[in-house]
Amino acid sequence: MAIDEKTFIDELIFCLDQEDIIKAKALLQFASDAEATPALQQKAMTELASAPEKVVYPLLNFLTKLQISSPMIQESLYELILDKSFGNTDLVIQYVSEDKATATRLLFIKAAGDLMLTPTRPALEKILATDTDPQILTAAIQSIGNMKSRKSLPSIATMAKHPDNNVKRAAIFAISETAGKDGVDMLLGFLGADAETDKLAVEALAEIQDLYALEKLTSLLDAEETIVRDTAIDQLILLGKKATPLLARAVENAQADYMVHLITTLGHIKDPAAIAPIMAIIYTQPADANIRQAVYEAMERIPSPKTAICLAQGLQDPVETVRMSAAKAMDVNLSKPLVAGLKNIVRARSPEARNAVAALIDAKSDNIVTFLVKEPAFLILAENHITTTADPGTRNAFLKKLSGLGMGDLADDMTAKIKDPGPAKQDLPGIIVVDDSKMMLRLYQNKLSGMGLSCRIFHQPAAAVSEILKTRPDLVITDLNMPGMSGLELTREIRKKYGPKDLPILMITTQSDFVEEKNGDISIDNALLTRSGINRILHKPFTDDAFKTAVRAHIAP
């Protein structure tokens, strides 16, 4: 039988006026979904809101045990709990500690935290020590975190080792809520436990955002653990310009791999304020090719035509990947002084000029090519590269560019001089290459093509994983350090389906993660390779012969 709404509300008002909690509870049983409409439930909430706290608060507890599915009514109920809880701290403590209904406890635990009712903190800490329900533990941790009490840090820290991931996550982020040096140091102390804890601790550290926390976060770009380093990079990129001063300052005294990550992160942030410290590195002419390449890739992401002329020296770098990165950086930073400088470089027709032109073509520096095609020396050097060494994709793109510039006859002449590669090879091995550097992807594509091998390139690791699990290529070549998903994380996803014998993975990195030194000799740590699921490591910068050997070890000619 349907409830008469007017009668129900009149009786509820009477019970509230008489402060008759027992009868009010009996009446409110009809406020469940089975008996009442959302409209009637809302009217009941309105009447409860105006009643005395000592009467209403026990009734709110009672309502949490009824079946009320409407999100709007649930929100109204919680708002009433918040409204009435300030004057009923003792009852809040009683409900969070003694109530048998999980749903009820969760609501009052949440209210204690949202209202920062510090007298409830001992009761919440007792829950951490005695309760086993992950839901209750998570809610209690979050509420304690909201109170930002450093006295609670030890209690929360014990939960950071809990086997339930939700509890662990809540504990680690609750520590970040306290901020301060103690919280930062505690988070740093969790590093090295396991990959999941490492990732959460770094993410929580980034939430603090005071100077001490940001300095520590920046220093993690030099961490040995890949997951720590890559998560720190991701978080600093998310922080954006706020991180630029600390990263720029760290660059001044950084060594090798650390400097590469600092520069790469600055490039991804794309803050013009980073141009000066990045360009200062070029002037020092660092011996490490990986540092030089990182600088040019960063400058591609932060256009600054005023400094473009300073990039030209990169075209004469002895390392091919650096030359290509410099070429692309110049293409997006084009200026009249730069064009003039490039014309002088190619007019020399020297070996350095040949390398420069090859880099401009291989990097698909279309803007620069547009200005250089009228230079006879450039066309001579370009023809030599196109007809002898360029991979088919690069060659076709350049010839198409010439035709688009009204130089179709010249493109035809070059095409005629290309040596016939013979019949197309059938059933070429399928190779997937993954790298966040588009320039490195082009380099791999060029080198594999020169070996007579085809490949598919992926700039986003997550997209590569999806394709790999769907098609199973013959070989995966991946970078180690990539924003969003590292090469190790990519490997773990692949290994859930394919073992090392089913699908070999070649990892390419600037890092020493997989290297051990004994008596001055450097060797690959094979035990670490096995644990990681990687078949082979190749360190940058590498030679053509080293790359071919690494690929041929897993792909038959």
C-alpha positions as CSV (number, residue, x, y, z in Angstrom):
1,M,0.0,0.0,0.0
2,A,1.4,3.4,-1.0
3,I,2.3,5.8,1.8
4,D,0.2,8.9,2.2
5,E,2.9,11.5,1.9
6,K,1.0,14.2,3.9
7,T,0.3,11.8,6.8
8,F,3.9,10.6,6.8
9,I,5.4,14.1,7.0
10,D,2.8,15.3,9.6
11,E,3.7,12.3,11.8
12,L,7.4,12.9,11.3
13,I,7.1,16.6,12.3
14,F,5.1,15.5,15.4
15,C,7.8,13.0,16.5
16,L,10.5,15.6,16.0
17,D,8.6,18.2,18.0
18,Q,8.1,15.7,20.8
19,E,11.7,14.5,20.6
20,D,10.5,11.0,20.3
21,I,13.4,9.2,18.7
22,I,12.0,5.7,19.0
23,K,8.8,6.5,17.2
24,A,10.6,8.6,14.6
25,K,12.8,5.6,13.8
26,A,9.8,3.4,13.4
27,L,8.3,5.9,11.1
28,L,11.5,6.4,9.1
29,Q,11.5,2.7,8.2
30,F,9.0,3.7,5.5
31,A,11.6,6.1,4.0
32,S,13.5,3.3,2.3
33,D,13.3,2.7,-1.5
34,A,10.8,0.0,-1.0
35,E,8.2,2.3,0.6
36,A,8.9,5.9,-0.4
37,T,9.5,7.9,-3.6
38,P,12.6,10.1,-3.9
39,A,10.3,13.1,-3.6
40,L,9.0,11.9,-0.2
41,Q,12.6,11.0,0.9
42,Q,13.7,14.6,0.1
43,K,10.8,16.1,2.1
44,A,11.8,13.9,5.1
45,M,15.4,15.3,4.8
46,T,14.1,18.8,4.8
47,E,12.2,18.3,8.0
48,L,15.1,16.6,9.7
49,A,17.4,19.5,8.8
50,S,15.4,21.9,10.9
51,A,15.1,19.6,14.0
52,P,17.3,19.7,17.1
53,E,20.7,18.0,16.8
54,K,20.2,15.7,19.8
55,V,17.1,14.3,18.1
56,V,18.2,14.3,14.5
57,Y,21.7,12.9,14.8
58,P,20.7,9.4,16.0
59,L,18.0,9.4,13.2
60,L,20.7,10.2,10.6
61,N,22.6,7.2,11.8
62,F,19.5,5.1,11.4
63,L,18.9,6.4,7.9
64,T,22.4,5.3,6.8
65,K,21.2,1.7,7.3
66,L,18.2,2.0,5.0
67,Q,18.2,1.2,1.3
68,I,18.3,4.6,-0.3
69,S,19.6,4.5,-3.9
70,S,19.0,8.0,-5.2
71,P,22.4,9.8,-5.4
72,M,20.6,13.1,-4.7
73,I,19.1,11.8,-1.4
74,Q,22.4,10.2,-0.5
75,E,24.0,13.5,-0.9
76,S,21.3,15.3,1.2
77,L,21.8,12.7,3.9
78,Y,25.6,13.2,4.0
79,E,25.2,17.0,4.0
80,L,22.9,16.6,7.0
81,I,25.5,14.4,8.7
82,L,28.1,17.1,8.1
83,D,25.8,19.8,9.3
84,K,25.0,18.1,12.6
85,S,28.4,16.5,13.4
86,F,30.1,19.6,14.8
87,G,28.0,19.5,18.0
88,N,28.1,15.7,18.3
89,T,31.7,14.7,18.3
90,D,31.2,12.0,21.0
91,L,28.6,10.3,18.8
92,V,30.8,10.5,15.8
93,I,33.5,8.7,17.7
94,Q,31.0,6.2,18.9
95,Y,29.7,5.5,15.4
96,V,33.1,5.2,13.7
97,S,34.3,2.9,16.5
98,E,31.3,0.7,17.4
99,D,28.7,0.7,14.7
100,K,28.3,-2.7,13.1
101,A,27.2,-1.4,9.7
102,T,30.1,-0.8,7.3
103,A,28.1,1.7,5.2
104,T,27.3,3.7,8.3
105,R,30.9,3.7,9.6
106,L,32.2,4.8,6.2
107,L,29.9,7.9,6.2
108,F,30.9,9.0,9.7
109,I,34.6,8.3,9.2
110,K,34.4,10.4,6.0
111,A,32.6,13.2,7.9
112,A,35.2,13.2,10.6
113,G,37.9,13.9,8.0
114,D,35.9,16.3,5.9
115,L,35.2,18.4,9.0
116,M,38.7,17.9,10.4
117,L,37.3,16.8,13.8
118,T,40.6,16.3,15.5
119,P,39.1,14.8,18.7
120,T,38.2,11.8,16.5
121,R,41.9,11.2,15.5
122,P,42.7,8.7,18.3
123,A,39.6,6.6,17.4
124,L,40.6,6.7,13.7
125,E,44.2,5.6,14.6
126,K,42.8,2.8,16.7
127,I,41.0,1.6,13.6
128,L,44.3,1.4,11.7
129,A,45.7,-0.7,14.5
130,T,42.8,-3.1,14.9
131,D,40.5,-3.2,11.8
132,T,41.0,-5.5,8.8
133,D,38.3,-4.2,6.4
134,P,40.2,-2.5,3.5
135,Q,37.3,-0.1,2.9
136,I,37.2,1.0,6.5
137,L,41.0,1.3,6.7
138,T,41.1,3.4,3.5
139,A,38.5,5.8,4.7
140,A,40.2,6.2,8.1
141,I,43.5,6.9,6.5
142,Q,42.0,9.5,4.2
143,S,40.3,11.2,7.1
144,I,43.5,11.3,9.2
145,G,45.3,12.7,6.2
146,N,42.8,15.5,6.0
147,M,43.6,16.5,9.5
148,K,47.2,17.0,8.5
149,S,48.6,16.0,11.9
150,R,52.3,15.0,11.9
151,K,51.7,13.1,15.1
152,S,49.7,10.6,13.0
153,L,52.5,10.0,10.5
154,P,53.8,6.8,12.2
155,S,50.3,5.2,12.3
156,I,49.7,6.1,8.6
157,A,53.2,4.8,7.6
158,T,52.4,1.3,8.8
159,M,49.6,1.2,6.3
160,A,51.9,2.0,3.4
161,K,53.0,-1.7,3.5
162,H,49.5,-3.0,3.5
163,P,48.8,-5.7,0.8
164,D,45.6,-4.0,-0.4
165,N,46.6,-1.5,-3.1
166,N,43.8,0.9,-2.1
167,V,44.9,1.0,1.5
168,K,48.6,1.4,0.4
169,R,47.7,4.3,-1.9
170,A,45.6,6.0,0.7
171,A,48.4,5.8,3.2
172,I,51.1,7.2,0.9
173,F,48.9,10.1,-0.3
174,A,47.8,10.8,3.3
175,I,51.5,11.3,4.2
176,S,51.8,13.9,1.4
177,E,48.8,15.7,2.9
178,T,50.9,16.6,6.0
179,A,53.5,18.2,3.8
180,G,56.6,19.4,5.6
181,K,60.1,17.8,5.7
182,D,58.9,14.9,7.8
183,G,56.4,13.8,5.2
184,V,58.8,14.3,2.3
185,D,61.5,12.2,4.0
186,M,59.0,9.5,4.9
187,L,57.9,9.2,1.3
188,L,61.5,9.0,0.1
189,G,62.1,6.2,2.6
190,F,59.5,4.1,0.8
191,L,61.5,4.1,-2.4
192,G,63.0,0.8,-3.3
193,A,60.3,-1.4,-1.8
194,D,58.6,-2.4,-5.0
195,A,57.5,-0.8,-8.3
196,E,54.0,0.0,-7.2
197,T,55.1,1.6,-4.0
198,D,57.9,3.5,-5.8
199,K,55.4,5.0,-8.3
200,L,52.9,6.0,-5.6
201,A,55.5,7.6,-3.4
202,V,56.9,9.7,-6.3
203,E,53.4,10.8,-7.3
204,A,52.6,11.7,-3.7
205,L,55.8,13.6,-3.4
206,A,54.8,15.7,-6.4
207,E,51.5,16.6,-4.6
208,I,53.4,18.5,-1.8
209,Q,54.9,21.1,-4.1
210,D,56.9,23.0,-1.4
211,L,60.5,23.9,-2.2
212,Y,62.0,20.9,-0.3
213,A,59.7,18.4,-2.0
214,L,60.3,19.8,-5.4
215,E,64.1,19.7,-4.9
216,K,63.9,16.1,-3.9
217,L,61.6,15.3,-6.8
218,T,64.1,16.9,-9.2
219,S,66.9,14.8,-7.7
220,L,65.0,11.6,-8.5
221,L,65.7,12.1,-12.1
222,D,69.1,10.7,-11.1
223,A,67.6,7.7,-9.4
224,E,68.8,4.2,-10.2
225,E,65.3,2.7,-10.4
226,T,63.7,3.2,-13.8
227,I,60.2,3.4,-12.3
228,V,61.3,6.1,-9.9
229,R,63.1,8.1,-12.5
230,D,60.3,7.9,-15.1
231,T,57.6,8.7,-12.7
232,A,59.5,11.8,-11.5
233,I,59.8,12.9,-15.1
234,D,56.1,12.5,-15.6
235,Q,55.3,14.4,-12.5
236,L,57.7,17.3,-13.2
237,I,56.2,17.6,-16.7
238,L,52.7,17.8,-15.1
239,L,54.0,20.5,-12.7
240,G,55.0,22.5,-15.8
241,K,56.7,25.9,-15.4
242,K,56.7,25.7,-11.7
243,A,59.5,23.1,-12.0
244,T,61.6,25.0,-14.5
245,P,63.8,27.0,-12.1
246,L,64.8,23.8,-10.1
247,L,65.5,21.8,-13.2
248,A,67.5,24.6,-14.7
249,R,69.6,25.0,-11.6
250,A,70.2,21.2,-11.3
251,V,71.5,21.2,-14.9
252,E,74.5,23.4,-13.9
253,N,76.3,20.6,-12.0
254,A,74.6,17.5,-13.4
255,Q,76.5,14.6,-14.8
256,A,75.8,12.4,-17.9
257,D,72.5,10.5,-17.5
258,Y,71.1,13.0,-14.9
259,M,71.7,15.9,-17.3
260,V,70.0,14.1,-20.2
261,H,66.8,13.6,-18.1
262,L,66.9,17.2,-16.8
263,I,67.2,18.6,-20.4
264,T,64.5,16.2,-21.7
265,T,62.1,17.2,-19.0
266,L,62.7,20.9,-19.6
267,G,62.0,20.2,-23.3
268,H,58.7,18.5,-22.5
269,I,57.6,21.4,-20.2
270,K,58.2,23.8,-23.2
271,D,58.9,26.8,-21.0
272,P,60.8,29.6,-22.9
273,A,62.6,30.3,-19.6
274,A,64.5,27.1,-20.1
275,I,66.1,28.2,-23.4
276,A,69.0,30.1,-21.8
277,P,70.2,27.2,-19.6
278,I,69.7,24.7,-22.4
279,M,71.6,26.7,-24.9
280,A,74.4,27.3,-22.3
281,I,75.1,23.5,-22.5
282,I,75.7,23.7,-26.3
283,Y,78.4,26.3,-25.7
284,T,80.3,23.9,-23.4
285,Q,80.4,21.3,-26.2
286,P,79.7,18.3,-23.9
287,A,81.6,15.2,-24.8
288,D,78.6,12.9,-24.2
289,A,76.6,12.6,-27.5
290,N,73.4,11.8,-25.5
291,I,73.6,15.2,-23.8
292,R,74.1,16.9,-27.2
293,Q,71.1,15.1,-28.7
294,A,68.9,15.9,-25.6
295,V,69.7,19.6,-26.1
296,Y,68.7,19.6,-29.8
297,E,65.5,17.6,-29.1
298,A,64.6,20.0,-26.3
299,M,65.1,23.0,-28.6
300,E,62.8,21.4,-31.2
301,R,60.1,21.5,-28.5
302,I,60.8,25.1,-27.4
303,P,60.9,27.2,-30.6
304,S,63.2,30.3,-30.4
305,P,64.3,31.6,-33.8
306,K,66.6,34.2,-32.1
307,T,68.9,31.3,-31.0
308,A,68.5,29.2,-34.1
309,I,71.9,30.1,-35.5
310,C,73.5,28.5,-32.5
311,L,72.0,25.2,-33.5
312,A,73.9,25.0,-36.8
313,Q,77.0,23.4,-35.3
314,G,74.9,20.3,-34.5
315,L,74.9,19.5,-38.3
316,Q,78.6,18.9,-38.1
317,D,78.4,16.6,-35.0
318,P,80.2,13.2,-35.5
319,V,77.1,11.3,-34.3
320,E,74.3,10.7,-36.8
321,T,71.4,10.9,-34.3
322,V,72.7,14.2,-33.0
323,R,72.9,15.6,-36.5
324,M,69.3,14.6,-37.2
325,S,68.1,16.0,-34.0
326,A,69.9,19.3,-34.7
327,A,68.4,19.4,-38.2
328,K,64.8,19.1,-36.9
329,A,65.5,21.6,-34.2
330,M,66.7,24.1,-36.8
331,D,63.7,23.4,-39.0
332,V,61.3,24.6,-36.3
333,N,63.5,27.5,-35.3
334,L,64.2,28.8,-38.8
335,S,65.6,32.3,-39.3
336,K,67.3,34.3,-42.0
337,P,70.7,34.2,-40.3
338,L,70.3,30.4,-40.0
339,V,69.5,30.0,-43.7
340,A,72.6,32.0,-44.5
341,G,74.7,29.9,-42.3
342,L,73.4,26.6,-43.8
343,K,74.1,27.9,-47.3
344,N,77.7,28.4,-46.3
345,I,78.0,25.0,-44.8
346,V,76.7,23.2,-47.9
347,R,78.7,25.2,-50.4
348,A,81.9,23.7,-48.9
349,R,80.9,20.3,-50.4
350,S,83.0,18.7,-47.7
351,P,82.4,15.4,-45.9
352,E,80.8,17.5,-43.1
353,A,78.6,19.2,-45.7
354,R,77.5,15.8,-47.0
355,N,76.6,14.7,-43.5
356,A,74.7,17.9,-42.9
357,V,72.6,17.5,-46.0
358,A,71.9,13.9,-45.3
359,A,70.8,14.9,-41.8
360,L,68.5,17.6,-43.1
361,I,66.9,15.1,-45.6
362,D,66.6,12.2,-43.2
363,A,65.1,14.4,-40.5
364,K,62.5,15.7,-43.0
365,S,63.5,19.3,-42.4
366,D,61.1,20.5,-45.1
367,N,61.2,24.2,-44.1
368,I,65.0,24.3,-44.5
369,V,64.9,22.3,-47.7
370,T,62.5,24.8,-49.3
371,F,65.2,27.5,-48.8
372,L,68.1,25.4,-49.9
373,V,66.8,23.8,-53.1
374,K,68.0,26.7,-55.2
375,E,71.6,26.1,-54.0
376,P,73.5,24.0,-56.6
377,A,75.8,22.6,-54.0
378,F,72.8,21.4,-51.9
379,L,71.2,19.7,-54.9
380,I,74.5,17.9,-55.7
381,L,74.9,16.6,-52.2
382,A,71.2,15.8,-51.9
383,E,71.3,13.7,-55.1
384,N,74.2,11.7,-53.8
385,H,72.3,10.9,-50.6
386,I,69.0,10.2,-52.3
387,T,70.5,7.9,-55.0
388,T,72.9,5.9,-52.8
389,T,72.1,5.8,-49.1
390,A,68.7,7.2,-48.2
391,D,66.0,4.7,-47.2
392,P,63.0,4.3,-49.5
393,G,60.6,6.3,-47.3
394,T,63.0,9.2,-46.9
395,R,63.8,9.1,-50.6
396,N,60.2,9.2,-51.8
397,A,59.4,12.0,-49.3
398,F,62.2,14.1,-50.7
399,L,61.4,13.5,-54.3
400,K,57.8,14.4,-53.6
401,K,58.9,17.6,-51.9
402,L,61.0,18.5,-55.0
403,S,58.0,17.9,-57.3
404,G,55.8,20.1,-55.0
405,L,58.3,22.9,-55.4
406,G,58.0,22.8,-59.2
407,M,61.2,20.7,-59.7
408,G,59.6,17.6,-61.0
409,D,62.2,17.2,-63.8
410,L,65.0,17.1,-61.3
411,A,63.1,14.6,-59.2
412,D,62.7,12.4,-62.3
413,D,66.4,12.7,-63.0
414,M,67.3,11.6,-59.5
415,T,64.8,8.7,-59.7
416,A,66.4,7.5,-62.9
417,K,69.8,7.3,-61.1
418,I,68.6,5.2,-58.2
419,K,70.0,1.7,-58.4
420,D,67.3,-0.9,-58.9
421,P,66.9,-2.7,-55.6
422,G,65.6,-5.8,-57.3
423,P,62.4,-7.6,-56.6
424,A,60.7,-6.8,-53.4
425,K,61.4,-9.1,-50.5
426,Q,58.6,-11.3,-49.4
427,D,57.6,-12.1,-45.8
428,L,60.0,-9.5,-44.2
429,P,60.2,-9.9,-40.4
430,G,57.8,-7.6,-38.6
431,I,59.6,-5.2,-36.2
432,I,57.9,-2.7,-33.9
433,V,60.0,0.2,-32.7
434,V,58.9,2.3,-29.7
435,D,60.5,5.6,-28.7
436,D,59.2,9.0,-27.5
437,S,61.8,10.7,-29.8
438,K,60.5,11.0,-33.3
439,M,64.0,11.6,-34.5
440,M,65.2,8.3,-33.1
441,L,62.2,6.6,-34.7
442,R,63.3,8.0,-38.1
443,L,66.9,6.8,-37.5
444,Y,65.8,3.3,-36.6
445,Q,63.5,3.3,-39.6
446,N,66.3,4.3,-41.9
447,K,68.8,1.8,-40.5
448,L,66.3,-1.1,-40.6
449,S,65.3,-0.3,-44.1
450,G,69.0,-0.3,-45.1
451,M,69.2,-3.8,-43.7
452,G,66.3,-4.9,-45.9
453,L,63.9,-5.0,-42.9
454,S,60.5,-3.4,-42.5
455,C,59.2,-1.8,-39.2
456,R,56.3,-0.1,-37.7
457,I,57.1,2.9,-35.5
458,F,55.2,4.1,-32.4
459,H,55.6,7.4,-30.6
460,Q,53.2,6.4,-27.8
461,P,54.2,3.2,-25.8
462,A,50.6,2.4,-24.8
463,A,49.5,2.3,-28.5
464,A,52.5,0.0,-29.2
465,V,51.6,-2.4,-26.5
466,S,48.1,-2.7,-27.9
467,E,49.4,-3.5,-31.4
468,I,52.1,-5.9,-30.1
469,L,49.7,-8.0,-28.0
470,K,47.3,-8.1,-31.0
471,T,49.8,-9.0,-33.8
472,R,53.0,-10.4,-32.2
473,P,55.8,-9.0,-34.3
474,D,59.2,-10.8,-34.7
475,L,61.1,-8.2,-32.7
476,V,60.4,-5.2,-30.5
477,I,62.9,-2.4,-30.2
478,T,62.2,0.1,-27.4
479,D,63.7,3.0,-25.6
480,L,64.0,2.6,-21.8
481,N,63.1,6.1,-20.6
482,M,59.8,7.4,-22.0
483,P,57.2,9.7,-20.4
484,G,53.9,7.9,-19.5
485,M,55.2,4.4,-19.8
486,S,58.8,3.3,-19.5
487,G,60.4,0.6,-21.6
488,L,60.4,-1.7,-18.5
489,E,56.7,-1.2,-18.0
490,L,56.1,-1.9,-21.7
491,T,58.2,-5.0,-21.4
492,R,56.2,-6.2,-18.4
493,E,52.9,-5.8,-20.3
494,I,54.3,-7.8,-23.3
495,R,55.6,-10.5,-21.0
496,K,52.1,-11.1,-19.7
497,K,51.4,-12.8,-23.0
498,Y,54.7,-13.5,-24.8
499,G,57.9,-15.0,-23.2
500,P,61.4,-14.0,-24.2
501,K,61.7,-16.9,-26.7
502,D,58.3,-16.0,-28.2
503,L,59.0,-12.3,-28.8
504,P,62.5,-10.9,-28.3
505,I,62.9,-7.3,-27.0
506,L,65.9,-5.1,-27.7
507,M,66.2,-2.3,-25.2
508,I,68.1,0.8,-26.2
509,T,69.1,3.3,-23.5
510,T,71.6,5.8,-22.3
511,Q,71.4,4.4,-18.8
512,S,73.7,2.2,-16.9
513,D,70.8,0.3,-15.3
514,F,71.8,-3.0,-16.9
515,V,75.5,-2.6,-16.5
516,E,77.9,-3.8,-13.8
517,E,81.5,-2.9,-13.4
518,K,84.0,-5.4,-12.1
519,N,87.8,-4.7,-11.9
520,G,87.3,-1.9,-14.3
521,D,85.6,-4.0,-16.9
522,I,82.0,-3.1,-18.0
523,S,79.6,-5.9,-18.7
524,I,75.9,-6.5,-19.1
525,D,74.1,-7.7,-15.9
526,N,72.5,-10.8,-17.4
527,A,70.6,-11.6,-14.2
528,L,69.0,-8.2,-14.3
529,L,68.1,-8.7,-17.9
530,T,66.4,-12.0,-17.1
531,R,64.4,-10.5,-14.3
532,S,63.3,-7.6,-16.5
533,G,62.3,-9.8,-19.4
534,I,64.6,-8.1,-21.9
535,N,66.6,-10.1,-24.4
536,R,69.3,-7.6,-25.2
537,I,70.6,-4.1,-24.3
538,L,72.2,-1.6,-26.6
539,H,73.5,1.6,-25.2
540,K,73.4,5.0,-27.0
541,P,75.2,6.2,-28.9
542,F,75.8,3.1,-30.9
543,T,77.5,2.3,-34.1
544,D,75.8,0.9,-37.3
545,D,77.7,-2.4,-36.8
546,A,76.5,-2.6,-33.1
547,F,72.9,-2.0,-34.1
548,K,73.0,-4.5,-37.0
549,T,74.5,-7.1,-34.7
550,A,71.9,-6.6,-32.0
551,V,69.0,-6.9,-34.6
552,R,70.5,-9.8,-36.5
553,A,70.9,-11.7,-33.2
554,H,67.1,-12.1,-33.2
555,I,66.2,-11.6,-36.9
556,A,67.5,-14.0,-39.4
557,P,68.9,-12.4,-42.7
